């Protein structure tokens, strides 16, 4: 099974990284992507998720993070 990290930032969709062959390797990279988006000042809203090659979320969506920064 292959895994990818997908993200939506301010309404735009991206495949952040792909080709992970184990859930653990995808999870470690997912944490880094979440951390970077949480720290980014230009991110108003982001959702980051790990999906498998069928686009099903890993562990029923356990690895899905939504980040919302107040803009003002």
C-alpha positions as CSV (number, residue, x, y, z in Angstrom):
1,X,0.0,0.0,0.0
2,X,1.2,3.5,-0.8
3,X,0.4,6.7,1.1
4,X,0.3,10.4,0.3
5,X,0.0,13.6,2.3
6,X,-2.6,15.9,0.8
7,X,-3.4,19.4,1.9
8,X,-5.8,22.2,1.3
9,X,-4.5,25.7,2.1
10,X,-6.6,28.8,1.6
11,X,-8.8,27.0,-0.9
12,X,-6.0,25.5,-3.0
13,X,-5.3,21.7,-3.1
14,X,-1.8,20.1,-3.1
15,X,-0.2,16.7,-3.0
16,X,2.4,17.6,-0.5
17,X,4.3,14.3,-0.6
18,X,3.7,10.8,-2.0
19,X,5.2,7.4,-2.3
20,X,5.3,6.4,1.4
21,X,5.3,2.7,1.7
22,X,4.6,2.4,5.4
23,X,2.1,4.3,7.6
24,X,4.9,5.3,10.0
25,X,6.9,7.1,7.4
26,X,3.8,9.0,6.2
27,X,2.9,9.9,9.8
28,X,6.3,11.3,10.5
29,X,6.2,13.5,7.4
30,X,2.6,14.5,8.2
31,X,3.6,15.9,11.6
32,X,6.3,18.1,9.8
33,X,3.7,19.4,7.3
34,X,1.3,20.2,10.1
35,X,4.0,22.0,12.1
36,X,5.0,24.1,9.1
37,X,1.5,25.1,8.2
38,X,0.7,26.0,11.8
39,X,3.7,28.3,11.9
40,X,3.0,29.9,8.5
41,X,1.6,33.4,8.8
42,X,0.1,33.4,5.3
43,X,-2.1,30.3,6.1
44,X,-5.7,31.4,7.0
45,X,-7.0,27.8,6.9
46,X,-5.4,24.5,6.1
47,X,-6.4,20.9,6.2
48,X,-3.7,18.2,6.0
49,X,-4.4,14.5,5.7
50,X,-2.8,11.2,5.0
51,X,-4.6,9.0,2.4
52,X,-3.8,5.7,0.8
53,X,-3.6,4.8,-2.9
54,X,-7.4,4.6,-3.0
55,X,-7.7,8.1,-1.4
56,X,-9.1,6.6,1.8
57,X,-7.9,8.3,4.9
58,X,-5.4,6.5,7.1
59,X,-6.9,5.0,10.2
60,X,-10.4,6.3,9.5
61,X,-9.2,10.0,9.4
62,X,-7.1,9.9,12.6
63,X,-4.4,11.8,10.7
64,X,-6.3,14.8,9.5
65,X,-5.5,18.2,11.0
66,X,-7.4,21.4,10.4
67,X,-5.6,24.6,11.2
68,X,-7.4,28.0,11.4
69,X,-5.6,31.3,12.0
70,X,-7.5,34.4,12.8
71,X,-7.0,37.0,10.2
72,X,-7.2,40.6,11.2
